[in-house]
């Protein structure tokens, strides 16, 4: 019988009770319910906080009101929010038509995932952050682009062309990832590598292609095997940017082509706050790799190009993630990787929390960090205020 039915039951109804006994024998004494068992934590692992429980903490009511008002004003169907503090879910809700399982494209939220995947190869010594990429692609020897390092690619200081000058394959998904990376590199370095921070997709296109070259595996497979599978991110995938989108594996967009759910991305953040370890004790990333990712990598480089809002606040950048708050040593206190459609994941080390705000706003409202520079007079559906109001809620 199906698991939600008992064999012989009537349709949809409770099981039919057995007939009353006519025996005069004494009934056996009732048995006590088994004692609840404590979940076993694997050696080196931990109990994941991520589950499907709805948690409506009244401290988040002001943030909920701001989110739902913005959704209504922008005419968007819904949004959701998950916040974990001190290893426990303190808020998890979906509003409007969204559920906790809604999956959305996350645009630049993909950068954090890609950087983590590439850093697993750095941990293994397959790649090195400060080796010229000509080490891995000998055809680049003797050219300025051959001197670019993986660190510069993942901190967007590579000197490659900006979004406006990038070849069409970066956004159309034509050809393969490696063919598109070759097109980018043929345009040469338009600035000395390391001299300027230029936020854009082309850097990670090249980094992703190099990961494919040195491993002999597709980017799609590398992400699935090194990040998604060990973390149980069963609903996260990198799409190929074609019309309609495709999940074929020859040309994903490493910097902006992923789609995910609230819980899936939260599992990724949970791994990071546990020092790179999955709940079952599997090490995904070294603590040293995470520290590199969360340290200011642009230094004194010119702040040349980013979304209008980012150009105003001029937050530093690590490897594949923004440092929205730093300490005196340039280490990230609040780190994030927001996308142009409003998706906004973050870790707030100062308040021992991480969170995921999930929304899909492709032009209805104003999203802080949208590189297209939408009209800021529209309803503000996503911004740094999500982090700030979360911290305020939990300090009240």
N, C-alpha and C positions, 0 to 999 in steps of 0.2 A: 504494500500500500504506500501511497505518497507519504512523506514524513509528517504532513500536517493533518493526516487522517488516521483513524484507527480502523483496522480491518473489521468489516461488518457493521460499521456505524452507519446511521442514516445520513443523508446528504447535508453536510454543514452542521449537523447537530452534535451534542456531546455524546460520549459513549453511553450505550444502554446499560444501566446498572444490573448486576446479577440478581436473580431472584433471592428473596429472603430465605435463609436456611430454616429447615423444619427440624433440624437435629436438636436433640436435648443436651448434646455434649457441651461441655464448657468451652467458651471461646478462648483462643490463645491470647495471651497478654499482648497488648499493643507493643509494637517495636518503635524504638525512638528513631527520629530522623538522623541520618548520618551527619556527622559534624562537617561544617564547611571546610574545604581544603584550601590551603594557601597556595597560590600559583607558584610554581617553581621558577626561579630566576637562574638562567644558565650562567656558568662561570664566566665572569667578565662582562655579563650582560645586565639588563635591567628590565623592569616592567614598563612597557610602552604605555604612555598616557592616552594615546590616540584611540578613540572608539567612536561609536555612533550615538553617544548620549547627548541629548539636548540639555544644555546648561544655560539657564537664563538668570544671570546674576543682576540684581537691581542696580548695582553700582555702574553697570554699563548702559543704563537707560538713556542718559544724555547722548552717548555715542550712537546708540540704536536710533534715537530720534533724529539725529543729524543725518545718518545714513539713509533712513527710510524717507525722510523729507526730500533729500537730494534725488533719490530714485524716482519719487513721485513727480518732482519738478522736471526731471529729465525724461520721464516716460520710459524708464527702464524696467524690465520685468522682475528683477530681484537682485539679491546679493547675499553673501554669507560671511561669517566671521568665526574664527577659532582662536582662542588665547589659552596658552598653557603657562602657568606660573608655579615654580617650586615643584615641578613634576606632576602637576594635576591640572586638568581642564577647569578653568574658571569661567569660561564663556564659550559657548558653541551654539550658534543659531543660524537659521536661514530665513530670509524674508521674501515676501512676494511669491513668485512662482518657483523660486530656487528651493532645492533640498540640500541636505548635507552631501549628497552624491553628485550634484551638478558639476559638470566638467566644462571648462572654458579655455580658450586660447590665452596664454599668459605673456605673449610677446617677450619683453626683455627679462621677465622672470626666468626665462630659459637660460640666461647667461650664468646664473649661479649654479645651475645644474651642470652645464657644460664645463665650467671652470673646475667643479669638483671632480668630474669624470677625468679631465686631463690631469689633474693633480694626483689621481691614483697612479697614473703612468709615471709621474715625477717621483712618487714614493717608491716605485719599483725600480727606478733608475733607467727606465726605457727612454724617458725624456729628461732634460735638465732645463731649469728656468733660464739660465744665463748662457747657454750654448747658442751660437748663431744658428739660424734655421738651415743654413747651408750644410751644417753637419748632417742633417737628415735628408736634405734635398740637394745633392752635390751639384746639380745643374745651376744652382743659384750662386755658386762660388764666383767671386769677382764682381758681383753686382751689389749695389747698396742694399737691396732688399735681402740679400743673403746674410747681412750682418744683423738683421732684426732678431731679437730673442723672443722666446716664448713668454717671458715675463712682460715684455713690451706689448706683445699681442694681447695678452689677457688683461693688461691695464690700459689698453687703448692709447698707448704712446708709441706705436710702431712706426709712425711716419707715413703710413699708407694713406691713400686717398680717402676723403670723407664720403659721407653718404651721397652727397650730390654728384660726386665724380665716380662713384663705384659702378662697375658694369651691371647691366640689367639682370644678369643671372642671379645676383644676390637676392633679388626680390621676386623674380619670376620662377626660380627653381629649374630653369632649363639646364640641360647637361647634368653632369655629376658634380658632387661636392669638390672633388679634386680638379676637375676641369674648370670650375668657376674660380677656385683659389688660384689656378694658373693665370686666369684672365686678370684677376686682381693684381697679382705680382708683376705681370707684364706692364702694368701702368707705372711701375717703379715707386720709389719712395719720394713723396712730394715734400717731405720735411725730414730733417735728420732724425733717425730713429732715437727715441727717448726725449725729444725736445718739446713735444706738445701732446696734450691730452685731447683726443678727438673721439668723442663717443660715437660708436657706430657698429654695424654688423660685420664689416669686412675683416676686421682683425680676427674674430673668432671663426670666420669661414676658413681662414688660412690655418689657424690653430687646429681646428677640427680635421682639416685635410691632412695635416702632418700626423695627427693621431692615427688616421687611417693608414697612412704610408708606413709608419714604423711598426704597426701591429699586424698589418695585412687584413684587418677586419673593418667592417663598415662602422661609421659613426653610430648608426642606429643600434647595432649589436653591442658596441662598446658601452653605450649608455645603459642599455637593457641589462647587460651582464654585470656591470660594475656598480651601478647605482640602483636601478629600478628593482631588479629581482631580489637582491639581498635585503632591501628595505620594504618589500611588499608593496611597491608603488604600481599596482596592477592596472591603474587607470591613467597612467601618464605615458605619453607618446610624443615623439618628435614627428611632426607632419612634414611632408614635402609641399612646398608652397606652389601649387599649381591650381588651376581652376577647372574642376573642383579640387580641394586639397586631397593629397594622396599620402598614404602611409608607406609607399614604396621606399626602399632604403638607399637609393643612389644619390639623393640630394636633399637631405634635411637642412633646416636653417638653424645652425647651432646657437646663434645669438637671439633668436626670436620665434622659433617654430614649434615650441612645445605647447601641449594642452594638458591640464591636470585637474584634480579635484582638491577640495579643502583638506581632507585627511591625508591624501598622498603627499602633498607638498609639506604638510606638517611632519610627516615621518622623516622627510629629508632634513628639516630643521632640527628635529629631535636628535638625529644622529650627530649633527654638528655640535649641539650643546652638550652632548655626551662624549665629546672629545674624539669624534670620528668612528664611534662604535655603534653597530646595530643592536637592537634589543636582544638578539640571540647570542651576542658576544662577538660576532664577526666584525673584524676591523675593516672599515671602508676607507678611511683616510687617517693619516697620522696627525697627531696634535700639531706637529711642526708645519704640516701643509695647511691646516686650518689657520694657524697663526699668520702664515704668509698671506693667505687670502684676505685676512681681516686687518692687514697693516697697510697704511698709506703707501701706494706704489708710484704715485705720480710726482711726488716731491716738488721740485722747483720747476717742473715742466710748465710751459704756457698752457693756460686753461683756454683752449682754442674753440671747442665746439661741443655743445650738449643741448638738451632741451632748454627752451627759454627760461623755465623756472629754475632748472639746475644751473644755468649760467648766472642767475641772480644770486642763489644761495651759495654756489661754488663749494659744494661738499667734496671732500677728497674721495678717491677711488682706490680699492684694493685690487684683487684678482677676481674679476667677475662679479663684484658686489660694491655697492655704495657704502661709504662710511659716514652715516648721518650724524654720528657723534663720536669723537675720538678723545683719547687721553693725551697727556703731554708727550708721550712717546710715539704718537701717531697710530696707536692701536685702536681698533674699532670698539666702541662701547655700544652703539646702536648701528647695526648693519642691515642692509636690505638689498632688494633687487626688483624694483617696481617696473611694471610694464605699461606700454602706451594705452592699453585698454582698461587700465585701472587696477589690475591684479597687483597686490602689494603684500609680500612676505617680509618678515623682519625678525631679528633677534635683538633683545634689549638686555645686555649683560648686567647693566646697573640694577635692573629690577628683577633679574633672574626669570625672564619670560621670553617666549617667542609666540608669534602669531601669524595668521594668514587671513587676509581680507580678499575675498574673491568676488569680482564683478566683471562684466563684459560690456564696456562702454566704448563703442566704435564711432563716436562722434556726437552723441546726444548731449553729453555734458562736458564739463571741463575736468581734465585729468592732469594734476601736477606731474610733470615729468614726461608728458607727451611731446616727442620731438617735433611733431607737426605744428606745435604752438597754437592750439585751439583758443578760441575767444574765452578769456578768463571771466567774462561776465556771465557765462552759462552756469547752470547748477554744478557746484564742485562735488563730483561724485567720488573722488579719490585723491588723497594727498597725505602729506606728513602728519596732518591732524589725526589720522587714524592711530599712529604711534603715540602721539602726544596725549590724546584723550584716553587711550588705554592706560598709559602710565598714571594719568590723573585719577582715573577710576579706581585703580588698585592702591593708590596712596591715600584714598579718602577713608 
